[in-house]
Amino acid sequence: MKALFYTREFPPYVYGGAGVHVEYLADELSKLMNLDVRCFGDQDSKSGNLSVKGFPFEDGVFKNSDDKLKSVFKTLSTCLEMNAEL
């Protein structure tokens, strides 16, 4: 069996409680099965059953976008990249 996590926060980029929960859950679940984590950042590691792949959030494509929408567009773009990764 294999599981896949999508998350904004994963070590070393943990900003609050949600990231801490994902970190511990991934650690424990990877003891039982293969686990892939796709997250925001530059992580790229494999250790035992745990594979972590980060996707950059800062994309210059949206530099001229309205400031109110820039964060939404960058998040959407990063999530699309995560889902397109095979």
Sequence and secondary structure as in RCSB ss.txt:
>XXXX:A:sequence
MKALFYTREFPPYVYGGAGVHVEYLADELSKLMNLDVRCFGDQDSKSGNLSVKGFPFEDGVFKNSDDKLKSVFKT
LSTCLEMNAEL
>XXXX:A:secstr
 EEEEEES BTTB  SHHHHHHHHHHHHHTTTSEEEEEEESS EEEETTEEEEEE    GGGTTS HHHHHHHHH
HHHHHHHHH  
